[in-house]
């Protein structure tokens, strides 16, 4: 009886703990049942981000871009595969706009006014040569292949022209972020590297402005307003549209410079860096909200703001260092979020069907870049060895091109998922092939100063 007497309180204690555990488990279950699908999807996305980051690092070990790994992770986790992430939940557009705004600010921050002024003739001729040939070749290739596209069957001629024009405009884009990453990897410094970076950034500025104009023209063409009103009816609003982008972007950049200057007075180190990161992310959020409220192009606004902040007169050197530090810290995480979201939004079945057409557009774009770079380098008076390698530096596409693709899907949802999948597949091909070609061109130019880049 003594052992039973000692066992009875223990059994009572275990029974009490079991009942408490059952109650807590039921509370947790009830709490989970009350969570909305959008909240569960956001929680799943947050837990997916470390996985996506590790997949990107694995792709880097395979000598492939980490961005491709993020896209693949989102594709596998998206609604067309494992369905971990649900399709078009309310938080996705907001997060996509914010990360896209940061990509625009980063691209604009790479513009150095003194370099553009010094080499303005070379930069201008190369930008025009590559842009014209790329747009013309891709437009002609799209129109020639359009009878074989499933998503173009039964479309009016105006809508088909709008599709081809937007596709050709996006294919002109390059990737400043990828360009800078490869140059840092091989330690590239010299006239060829500086010229390439200036051309890449200037071309993306031109592309984003051209895209904003193109969208307005395509909307007008599809609504049949152009013939009735005449082209001058749209030139004036387009001019006002560009001016409004520039004015608001400059205001945002000036406010950012003032804010970042206050953080330069904080103690050097962690506090100042955190302040700069908060200010940079706040600028991206502000420009994204302004673009949505005013119905403006977010990428162009943020590009102008980044250019303004990077070239503001009488800016403290410490402020420049803080801005660079903030971008360097936030950009890797921003890429993981943005490209994982883009991958999750891709229709897997459409990607399979569009591969052969994507290869056709990829070939058209590559041939156009080769011809445009050689012609532009010849008329710009570049050295012969630079002219031979210039085309290899213009293949890569990434954040800006994918950002413009998402904007097309938002402006023209009637184009369908297959059209978006076609553009994304071409961009992924350019992203896979471009960086190794760019790295090889830098090493061949003799401007690679990093030991690891020479091996």
Residue pairs with C-beta under 8 A, 6 or more apart in sequence:
37 86
37 89
38 86
38 89
38 90
38 91
41 85
41 86
41 89
41 91
42 89
42 91
44 77
44 84
44 85
45 85
45 340
45 341
48 73
48 77
48 84
48 85
48 340
49 336
49 337
49 340
51 73
52 69
52 70
52 73
52 74
52 336
52 340
53 70
53 336
55 69
55 70
55 72
55 73
56 66
56 67
56 68
56 69
56 70
56 73
56 336
57 66
57 69
58 69
59 65
59 66
59 68
59 69
59 72
60 66
60 69
63 436
64 432
65 178
65 398
65 431
65 432
65 435
66 335
67 178
67 335
67 339
67 398
67 399
67 431
68 428
68 431
68 432
70 335
70 336
70 339
70 340
70 343
71 339
71 340
71 342
71 343
71 346
71 428
72 343
73 340
73 343
74 85
74 339
74 340
74 341
74 342
74 343
74 344
74 345
74 346
75 81
75 343
75 344
75 346
75 348
75 351
76 82
77 84
77 85
77 340
77 343
77 344
78 84
78 85
78 87
78 343
78 344
78 345
78 346
78 348
79 85
79 86
79 87
79 344
80 346
80 347
80 348
80 349
81 348
85 344
87 345
88 345
92 341
92 345
93 410
95 337
95 341
96 338
96 341
96 342
96 406
97 288
97 291
97 292
97 298
98 284
98 285
98 288
99 334
99 337
99 338
99 341
100 288
100 298
100 299
100 302
100 338
100 399
100 403
100 406
101 284
101 285
101 287
101 288
101 291
101 298
101 299
101 301
101 302
102 280
102 281
102 284
102 302
102 330
102 331
102 334
103 177
103 299
103 302
103 334
103 338
103 399
103 400
103 403
104 208
104 287
104 298
104 299
104 300
104 301
104 302
104 303
104 305
104 306
104 400
104 403
105 280
105 283
105 284
105 287
105 302
105 303
105 305
105 306
105 309
105 327
106 176
106 177
106 306
106 327
106 331
107 176
107 177
107 201
107 204
107 205
107 303
107 306
107 399
107 400
108 205
108 302
108 303
108 304
108 305
108 306
108 307
108 308
108 309
108 310
109 306
109 307
109 309
109 310
109 323
109 324
109 327
110 176
110 180
110 197
110 201
110 306
110 310
111 201
111 202
111 205
111 306
111 307
111 310
111 311
112 198
112 310
112 311
113 311
115 194
115 197
115 198
116 123
116 198
116 202
119 194
119 195
119 198
121 380
122 195
122 199
122 380
122 381
122 382
123 195
123 198
123 199
123 202
124 202
125 376
125 379
125 380
126 195
126 199
126 373
126 376
126 377
126 380
126 382
126 390
127 199
127 202
127 203
127 206
127 376
128 376
129 372
129 373
129 375
129 376
129 377
129 379
130 172
130 199
130 203
130 368
130 369
130 372
130 373
130 376
130 394
131 172
131 203
131 206
131 207
131 372
132 372
133 368
133 369
133 371
133 372
133 375
134 168
134 171
134 172
134 365
134 368
134 369
134 372
135 168
135 169
135 171
135 172
136 168
136 368
137 364
137 365
137 367
137 368
137 371
138 167
138 168
138 171
138 361
138 364
138 365
138 368
139 164
139 165
139 167
139 168
140 364
141 360
141 361
141 363
141 364
142 163
142 164
142 167
142 168
142 361
143 160
143 164
145 357
145 360
145 361
146 152
146 160
146 163
146 164
148 357
149 357
149 418
149 422
150 353
150 418
151 415
151 416
151 418
151 419
152 160
152 163
155 163
156 222
158 221
158 222
158 224
159 221
159 222
161 221
162 218
162 221
162 222
162 412
163 415
163 419
165 214
165 217
165 218
166 211
166 214
166 215
166 218
166 408
166 412
167 361
167 422
167 423
169 207
169 210
169 211
169 214
169 404
170 207
170 211
170 401
170 404
170 405
170 408
170 423
170 427
171 361
171 365
171 397
171 401
171 426
172 203
172 206
172 207
172 210
173 203
173 204
173 207
173 397
173 400
173 401
173 404
174 200
174 203
174 204
174 207
174 394
174 396
174 397
174 400
175 200
175 396
175 397
175 398
175 399
175 400
175 401
175 431
175 434
176 197
176 200
176 201
176 204
176 400
177 331
177 335
177 398
177 399
178 396
178 398
178 431
178 434
178 435
178 438
179 196
179 197
179 200
179 393
179 396
179 438
180 197
181 435
182 188
182 396
182 435
182 438
182 439
182 442
183 193
183 197
183 442
185 439
185 450
185 452
185 453
186 439
186 442
186 443
186 448
186 449
186 450
186 452
186 453
186 454
187 448
187 449
187 450
187 453
188 442
188 447
188 448
188 449
188 453
189 447
189 449
190 445
190 446
190 447
192 386
192 389
192 442
192 445
192 447
193 442
193 445
193 447
195 382
195 386
196 390
196 393
199 394
200 393
200 394
204 303
204 400
205 303
205 307
207 400
207 404
208 297
208 299
208 300
208 303
208 400
208 404
209 242
209 245
209 300
211 297
211 299
211 300
211 404
211 407
212 241
212 242
212 245
212 297
212 300
213 238
213 241
213 242
215 297
215 407
215 408
215 411
216 234
216 237
216 238
216 241
217 226
217 234
217 238
218 412
219 411
220 226
220 234
225 233
226 233
226 234
241 296
244 294
244 296
245 296
245 297
245 300
245 301
245 304
246 304
248 290
248 294
248 296
248 301
248 304
249 287
249 300
249 301
249 302
249 303
249 304
249 305
249 307
249 308
250 304
250 305
250 308
252 283
252 286
252 287
252 290
252 301
252 302
252 304
252 305
252 308
253 304
253 305
253 306
253 307
253 308
253 309
253 312
254 308
254 312
255 283
255 286
256 279
256 280
256 283
256 305
256 308
256 309
257 308
257 309
257 312
257 315
257 319
259 279
259 282
259 283
260 276
260 279
260 280
260 309
260 319
260 322
260 323
261 315
261 316
261 319
262 275
263 272
263 275
263 276
263 279
263 319
263 322
264 272
264 316
264 318
264 319
264 322
266 272
266 275
272 322
273 322
273 325
273 326
273 329
275 322
276 322
276 323
276 325
276 326
277 325
277 326
277 329
277 330
279 326
280 323
280 326
280 327
280 330
281 330
283 305
283 309
284 302
287 298
287 301
287 302
287 305
288 298
288 302
290 296
290 301
291 297
291 298
291 301
292 298
297 407
298 407
299 400
299 403
299 404
299 407
309 323
310 320
310 323
335 399
338 399
338 402
338 403
339 399
339 402
342 402
342 406
342 424
345 406
346 420
346 421
346 424
347 417
347 418
347 420
347 421
350 417
350 418
350 420
350 421
350 422
351 421
351 424
351 425
353 418
353 421
354 418
354 421
354 422
354 425
355 425
357 422
358 422
358 425
358 426
358 429
359 429
361 422
361 426
362 426
362 429
362 430
365 426
365 430
366 395
369 391
369 394
369 395
370 391
372 391
373 387
373 390
373 391
373 394
374 387
374 390
374 391
376 390
377 386
377 387
377 390
378 387
382 390
385 445
386 445
389 441
389 444
389 445
390 441
392 437
392 438
392 440
392 441
393 437
393 438
393 441
393 442
395 430
395 433
395 434
395 437
395 438
396 430
396 431
396 434
396 435
396 438
397 426
397 427
397 430
397 431
397 434
398 427
398 431
401 423
401 427
401 430
402 424
402 427
405 420
405 423
405 424
405 427
408 415
408 419
408 420
408 423
409 415
409 420
439 453
442 448
442 453
443 453
443 454
448 454
